[in-house]
Amino acid sequence: MAWTPWIFPLLLSLEGISAFTAFPHHVAHTRIPFPLCRHHAPLKAEEMGAADVKADAELRCREIERRRNLAIIAHPDAGKTTLTEKLLLYGGAVQQAGAVRTRADQRAATSDWMELEKQRGISITSTVLSFDYLGKHINLLDTPGHQDFSEDTYRTLAASDNAVTLIDAAKGLEPQTRKLLEVTKLSGIPVFTFCNKMDRPALSPFELIDQIEADFKLTCVPVVWPIGMGEEFRGLLERETKTVHLFEKGIRTGKAVDMATVPLDDAETLEDLLGADVYAQLLEDAEMLDGLIEPLDLDEVMDGNQTPMFFGSAMNNFGVELFLRFFLQWGSRPQKRLISPPPPAPKATDDVIVEEEFIEADDSEFSAFVFKLQANIDPKHRDRLAYLRVVSGRYNKGMKVSHSRSKRQITLASAQSLFGSDRAAVTEAFPGDVIGINNPGGLLSIGDTLYTGSQRIAFPGIPSFSPEVFAYVRNPDPGKYKNYRKGLKELMEEGAVQMLNDRGDDTENNPILAAVGQLQFEVVQHRMASEYGCEIVLEPMSYSSARWAEGGWAAVDAAKKDGKLFGIFNAQDRWKRPVLLFRNEWKVDQLKDTDLALVPCSTPPDIAGK
C-alpha cells in the first residue's frame, strides 16, 4: 500500500502526541506513470540508442525489485540500536557490532554517531545505514526512541516502505511503542514485529500477541516461535518448515553460533538436546498455533492488517538473521507515493471530487522528497546535508531537477550514500534509495519535492510537531555573535527545534526556541558549544502549546481588539506568519472555530507563491 502523509490529522486522537493538521496543497499535476518494464524512456533518452534505452529500463526494473527500506521503531531501551547493528553484522556491513549497554569501555554504536549520543547511550537523531545482503539492497533507518525526539522518528517513517516494531518481551507494549505503532499502522506500510530480550524473564508469547491484537486490531502471525525464555531460551521453531533452530550464545559483538538445525519430528535428537519436557511443550505450542493462528497472507501484510512476528535476543544474536532473511523475502519493495492534488478550478463547486493521484516507483521521470536535514555530520567540513528519498526514476550525477516549492531548477552535482556518519560518493540511485545532497544555501526544507519533467509535482509535506516547551535564547559572549547566528540558523533548519520571534521583531535579535521536549533544548545547547564554539543561555517561558493563525495578522488584531487574546503571547515564525503561544489547552479550545483559523503545525510556504 502507498505511504500517505494524510494520516497525520488522525493523530489528534492519540493521547500524548502533539496535534497535527494536513498541509496546504502545493500546486501539482500528475504525469501518467508507465511501468518500468514496459516503458523505455530513461533520462536523456534522446541521446541514447534503442539498445541503450532498453538496457536502462531493464536496469531500473531490476534495481527497484532489489530495494528494501526498513525503519525500526521502539520505546527507549528496547534494544533498537543493538538490533540495527546486528542486522548490519549479518549483512557484512560491520565486522563487530558496537555494544550499546557498555558504552564507557567498548566501541560506540555505528548508528549513534553524534557525540552526545555516545555520551548518553541513546539515539538522538535518525540514521540511514545502507548495505547489501543476499542480493538485496537494504536501507536501514534507525530512529530515536525517546519521546522528545519523536518528530525525527515520524519523518523517517515517511521515507520508509516497511517498519519493524521492536518490543521488549519483558515489558510488552510501552507508551512510546504504542504511539509509534499507531502511526505506522495508519500509514498503511507493512509492519513486522520483533519481540526482543527473550533470553531474559519475559511475558509469554501469547500475552504479547494478545496485547498487540487487542490494542491495534492487528493480527499477529508468528513466523518463528521461541523455545523457552530467560536462561532457558534455547532457540526457535521455524513454523512453516517445522524446523528447530538451536543456538548457543556467541560473543556479544559477533554473530551467533548455530548449534543445530533439526526437524521438529526428530523426537530422539530434540529430546536429547532440549530435554523431554521442553520438547513436549514445543510440540503442544506448535499444535496450538496451527489451530488458532491465521495463516500468513502477504496481501494482508502489505495492507497493514497482519504483522509477521519474530522472537529473539538482539544482544545475544538469537533470531536476528532469521528475521533478516524473512524480511528480504516478504518486505515491500519501493511503493507509489501520493502527490498533492492541484488546486480546484476557479468555478469548482463543493461537490467536486478530486481523485487521489500517485507517482509510481516505476515512473521513468525522477522524483524525490526531503525528509531530513543535518548539519555537521563531518565536523571537519561543517557541511549541511539534505536526505532525499528517491521515489521514482533514476538519479544521475550532475542531473538538473526542479525544486517544486521555489519553481527553480537546480543541479544535483553530487550525491552521497549514507552509513551513519560515513559517506561515499554515488553516481546513480534508484527508487527506495536514500541519498545525501549538499544544501549549503539552505534552499531545501523538510518536505520539499525535487522532480524532472515538464509538469510541476509536489508530494504532501511532512508535518512538524506542535511545540510544547519554549525559551528565549541568549548569547552571553558578543565576540561569538557570528558563530551564534550561524549555529542557530543551521540547527533550526534541521527542524527538530523551531525558532520564533516576538511579533514585529524582524531583526531576530530576541529569538525564541520552541521544541517538543526539554531534551531537544539540551541537544541544541550541546551542539552550539561543541560544533560552533558558542555557549548559549536559555530562559524558559511559561507556555505549553503553540498554534499558527492561518487567518493572518488581521484576524489576530481583530481577536486582540475583542479581548480574546489576553494572556496569549503573539509571536511570528521565520516567514513572519502569526504564531500564538498558550499556557493551557483550555484557552486553545476557547478560540477554535474562530476567524483565527488555528492550526497546530506549519509548512514552508511556496517561495514563488501557489
N, C-alpha and C positions, 0 to 999 in steps of 0.2 A: 504494500500500500504506500502511496506517496506521502512524504512527510509534509505536514501543513502547519505553518505558524498560526493559523486561525484558532488553534487550541488555547491560546493564552487568555482570551477573555473568560474561559471556563475556570481559570484558576481563582477567580473571585470567590468561589465557594470553598476553597481549601483553607483550613484553619492554619494561621501562621505564615501563609505565603502572601507577600505583598500583592496588592491589586494590579491587574493588567487591563489593557484595553487593546483592541485591534488598531493597527497602524493606519494612518491615512493612506489612501491608494496613490501610488505614483502612476503617471501616465504609462500605459503599457499596451502592447499588442502582441499577440502570439504569432509565431510563424508555424507553418504546417510541419510537424515532426515526421521525418521518414526513418524507418528502422535502418540502422547502420548496415545490416547485412544485405539490404536491398538497394540502399541509396548510395551512389558512388560520387559524392560531391564533397571532397575534402577541402580544407582551406587552400586557397590559391590553386584551385583546380585548373584554371586556365593555363597554368604553367606546367601542367603535368600531362603525360600521355595517358591513353586509356589503361594501359597495364599498370601504370603508377597509381592511377585513381582507384582501380580495383584493389590493388595491394594495400593502399592506405585505408580503404574502407574495411577490408578484412582484418587489418591490424587493430583498428579501433574496436571492432566487434570482439576480437579475442581479449583485448585488454579490459573491456567492460566486464566480461564474464569472469575475469581473474580477480576483480576488485572486491574486497570485503572491508567495510568500515564497522568499527565496534567501539561504543562508548561504555565505560564501566562506571556504574553509579552505586553509591553505598553510603551508609551512615559512617561517621568518623570511627576509625579503629576497627572496621570490619575486615581489614586486610586488603584493601583495594590496590594500593601501590605494590604490595607484595605479590598479588595475583598478576598485576601488569608485568612485573619483572620476571616472573616465572614463565609467562607466555613468551616473553622476549627470549628467555633462556632456551626454551624448546624450539623457538623459531631460529635459533642460532644468531640472534641479533646481539646478544651479550654472552660473554664466556662465564661470567659469575654474577649472580643476582645480588644487588645491594641489599643488605639487611636493613629492615625498617625499624625493628624494635630495639636495636642496639646501635644507634647512630653514633654514639660517643666514641666507640672503638672499632667500628667497621666502616667500610666504604659506603658513602651515601647512595641513596637510590638513584638509578638512572633517570627516572621520570621526575624526580624532585630536584631540579637544577638550581632554583633560586636560593641564594644564601640563607634567607630567613627560613625556607623550607627545611634546609639541612639542620639549622639550629633548633627548630621546634619539633621536627619529626612529623610534620603534617604537610599535606598538599595544599598549596595556596593558589596556584594557577593551573589551568588545564594545560596538558602537554600532548603533543602529537608524536607518535612513535611508529615509523613505517618499516616493514620488513617483509620478506618473502618466506613462505613455508608451504611445502607440498604443492608447488605450482601456483599458489595464490599469492596475491599482493595484499597485505593487510595494513590498514591504517588504524592503529590503536589509539584511542583518545582517553587518556587518564584524566579524571576530573577531581576537583576538590570535594571533600565530603562535608566539611564544616558549613553550617547554615549561613555564616557570614559571607561565604564565597559561592552561594547557590547561583548567583547570576551568571558566573562563568560556566557553571555546570549546565544551566539551561541553554546557554548559547552554543555550547559544544554539542548538546543533543540535536540542535538544529542542523548540524553538519553531518550527523551520523545516520546510517541506514539500519543499524542494529544496536541493541543495548543489552548489556548483561547486568542484572541486578544481583549484587553481591550481598549475601545475608550472613551475619554472624549466627551460626547454628545454636549457640548458647542463649542468645538474646531474642531471636526471631525478628519480626519486623519492628524496626525502631523508627522514631518520628521522622528523621530526615529521609530514611529509605522509603517510608510511606509517601511523603510528598513527591520525591523524585519518581517513584514508580507510578504515581497517579499521572504525572506529567507525561512520562514515557508512554503509558498506556493510551492517553488521549492523543498522542502524536500519531498512533497507528503503526509505528515501526515494530518489527519483531522484537520480542523481549525474551531473553534467555535468563535462567536463574541458576546461580551457583551458591550452594549452601556451604560456607567455609567453616574451618576450625572444627571439623568432625573428629579430630584427634583429641579434643578436649570434651569435658562434660557438656552435653548439648541436649536440646529438645529433641524429641523423637521426630523422625522424618514425617510421620503422619501429622504431627502437630504443626510443623512448618507448612505443609501443604494446606491444612485447614485454615491457617492464618491468611495465606495469600488468596485462596479461593473465596473466603468469607468477606474479606475487605475489598477485593478488587474484581470479583466475578471473573477471575482469570483462571482458566482450567490448567492445572499443573499436570504435566505428563513426565514422570521420572524416566530419564533415559538410562541412568545408572542408579543403583541402589546401594547404600552403604552396608558394609558387613561390620557390625559392631560400632561403637563410638567411644570417645575418650581414649584411655590407654588400651582398650581392646579393639580399636579401629584397625581392621586388618586388610581392607581392600574394598573392591566394588564389583557388583554384578552388572554386567552389560546386558540389559534386558532383551534386546532384540535378538542377539546371537546366543543368549543363555551361556555367556562366558564369564568366568570369575577371574578378575584381575587382582592378584595378591601383591602387596607392596611391603617393603620394609623402609624405614627412614633412611633417607640419603643425607648428605651434607646440606645444610640449610641454604647454602649459596650455590648448590649444584642440582643436577637432575635426580629424580627418584630412581631407586634401584628396582627394576622389575623382577620380582622373585619367580613368578609363575603365572601362566595363563592356562586355566583348567576348565573344561566343560562342566556345566552345572550338574550334569547327570553322572559325572565321575565320582561316585559316592566314596569309594575307597580312598582316593587321593585327597579329596577335600576333608573327609573326616580325620584323616591323618594330619593335614595341615591346619585345619581350623578347630578340630575337636567335634565330637558328635553333637553336642548341644547347639553349638553355633551353626553347624551345618543344617541341623533340623530347623532352627529358627529361620535360616536363609530360605530353605525350601518353602516354609509356611508363608514368609513375606512375598516370595515370588508368585506363589499361587494366589494370594490375596490381591496383589497388584494386577495380575492378569484378569481377575474377576471384577475388580472395582474401578480401575483406571481406564479412561477412554484411550483408544489407540492414538498415536501421534498422527496428526493431519497437517501437512505442511501448508496447505491453503489457510487453515485456521491459525497457524503460527504467523504466516505473512500478514494476516488481517488483525493480528494482535489479540486473538481470542484464546489461544493456547500458549503456554510457555514451557519449552523443554527444560527439564530440571536436572541439575547435576549436583553431586556432593563431593567433598574432598577437603584437603588441607593445603592451602597455598604455601604456607610456611614450610611444610614438610613434603611438598610435591605429590600429594595424593590426588589423583584425578584431574590434574591440570591438563596434561597432554590429551587425555580422552576428550575433555571438553573442547580443546582447540580443534581436534580432528572433526568432531561432530559439527562444530560451528562452521568450519570451512565447507562442509557438505550441505548444511541446511541454511546458513545465513543468507540474507538478502544481498543480491548484487546491487549496484547503484540504481536508484529508482527515479521516476519522473518527479518533477517539482512543480508545485502550484505557482503561477505568476499572478501578479496583481492585475485585476481587470481594468480596462480603460474606463475613463470617466463616462457617465451617461451622456447621451446626446442632449443638446440644449432643450429639445421639446419632449424628452422622455417623460413618461408618466410613472407614477408609483408602482404600477403593476408590471413594469418591465423586469424581466428576469435575466440577469447576467450570468451566463453559464461559466462554470469554473474552467480555466484553461491551464494546460500544463506544458512544460518543456520536458521532453523525453530524454533519457540519458543517451539514446542513440540518435538524437538530432545532430546533424552534421555541423551546425554553427556552434561556436564556442560560447559558453556562458558559465558564470561563476558568481559566488557572493562572498562577502567578507563576514566572517563570524567572530573574529578575534583580532585585536591589535596588541602588540607587545613591544615595549621599549627596552633596550639594553640587554637583550639576550646575550650579546657579546659585549661585556663591559669595556673591552679594549677599543671598540669601534663606536660605541654609543649609537647603535643602529636602531631603527624603528621598522618593525616588520608587520605586514598585514597578512593574516592567514586566510587564504582563499580555498573554498571548497568548490572544486570543478564539478559542474552539473552536467554539461553536455559538450560535444565537440572534442577538440584536442588543443592543448596549449603547445605552442612552438616558441622557442626563444626569439625575442625581438618582434613578436606579433603586435599589431595595433588593435586596440579594443576601445569600445565606447564605455564611458562612465555614465550610467543611467541618470544619476541624481544631478550631475552638473552639465550633462549633454556634451561633455568634452571627449575628445579622442586622446588616448594616452598610449604609450609604447611600453610593453612589458619586456624591458631589455633583458632581464634575467629573473630566474626563479630558483628557489632552493627547496630541496626535500628536507624534511624535519625529523630529527630524532632527539627529543628532549631539547637541550641547548646546542646540540651539534647539528650542523647543516652541510649540505653538499649541493653544488650547482646541478640543475637538471635542465635538459634542453626540450623535454616534452613531458606532458602529463595528460591523464585521461580522466573521464568521469569517475567520481569517487575519491580521487586523489586530493590531498591537502598540500598546498604549496605555499611557501612564503615569498612575498614580493616586498621590495623596499618601499617605504612610504615616507620619504624624507620631508616632503612638503605638507604632510598631514591632510592631503586631499581626501583620502579614503576614510570612511567611517564604518562602524559596525552596521551590517545590514545592507551595505552598498552592493549594487549589481554591476558586473562587467560583462560585456557581450560583443559579439560580432554580428554582422548582418545589417540590413538597411532599416529594419523596424525596431524601434525602441522597446525594450522589455525591462521589467523590474520584478524581482521576487519580493514577496511580502517581507517587510522589515522584521528585525529581531528586537523585541521589546526590552526596555530597561526596567528594572525593578523600581518601585516607588521607594525613595529613601526613607529611612526611619531614624537616623541619627544625623545631627548637624553640628558644625563647629566652625567658628571663624579661624582662619589660619594666618599666622603672623611670621614674619621673617625678622628675627632679632638682630641679624648681622647685616647692616646696609651694604657692606663690602661684598656680600654674596648675592646681591639682588639679581644679577644676570642669571646665575645658576638657579636661583629660586624661581624666577619666572619660567625658565626653560623646563625645569623639572616638573612644575605644576602643569604646564601645557601638555607635555608629553605623557605624563601619568594620567591626566584627565581624559586624554584621547583614547586610552585603553578601555574606558567605560565602566570600570569597576566602581570608581568614585566619580561623582559629578561635581562640577564647580558652578555655584550660583553667585550672584552679586545683589547688593541692595538695589532696589529699583532706582534707575537713573544713574547708577554708578558705572558709566561707560569706561572709566579709567581702569577698572578692575583692580584697584589698589586695596580693596577690603573684601577679599574673596571668602566665600562660604563653601566648605566641603560638605557634601551630602552623600551618605552611604547607607547600605542595607544593614550593616552591623559594625560594632565598635572595632572589631579586629581588622577591618579594612583600613581604619584610621592608623592603626599601629603599623600596618604594612606600608602605607604612604610615608609615615614618619621615618621608618627604617630605610626605605628606598631613597628618599630625599637625602638622607645622611650618607648612605653607602654608595649611591650611584651618582649623586650630584654634589656631594660635599657640603650640604646645606642642612643645618638643624632648624626644624620648624617648631612652632608652639601652637597648640590647638586650644581654643577657648570654647567649650561646649555651649550649645544653645538648647533651650528648654522646649524643643518642638519634636514631634514624634511621627509626623507624616507630611507628605507634600502632594500637591495637585497642580497640574498645569491647567490654566484657564484658557480654553480654546475660544472663548468668547472675545478674547483680546482685552487690551487695556481699557477700551471704552466700557466694557461690561464690568471690569474691576472698579473703575472710577464710579460707575453708577451704583454698584453694590456698596461701595465705601460711603457714598453720599447718603444712602439709605440706612447707614449704621449697621450693615450686615457683616462688616469685616473687623469688628472690634476684637483685639487680641490676636489677630491673624497677621503674620509677617508677610509683607509684599517683597518678593524677590524677582529676579529675572535670570534666565539661563544664558548660555553663551550666544544664543541667537536673539537675545533681547525679548524673549517671549515671557509672559507673566507666569510666575510660579508662586503659589500661596502655601505657606507653612502653617501647620495646625498643631495645637497641643494635644488634641484628642480626636477620636473618630466621631464623637457626638457632634462636634462643630462641623465636621465634613458632611455628615448626614443632613444637617440643617440647610446646607447650601446645594444639595442635589436638586436636579430638575429646575435649575435657575438659568438665567442668561449667561452665567459664568461658564457653563459647559465644562465642568471639571472632569479631568481625566487623570489617571494615576501614572501615566508614563508619557514619554515623548520620543520622537524620532528626528533625525536631522532633516531639515526642510530641503526641498528641491532648490539647489542653488540658482538654477535658471528659471525657477517657477514651474508650476504644474502645467 
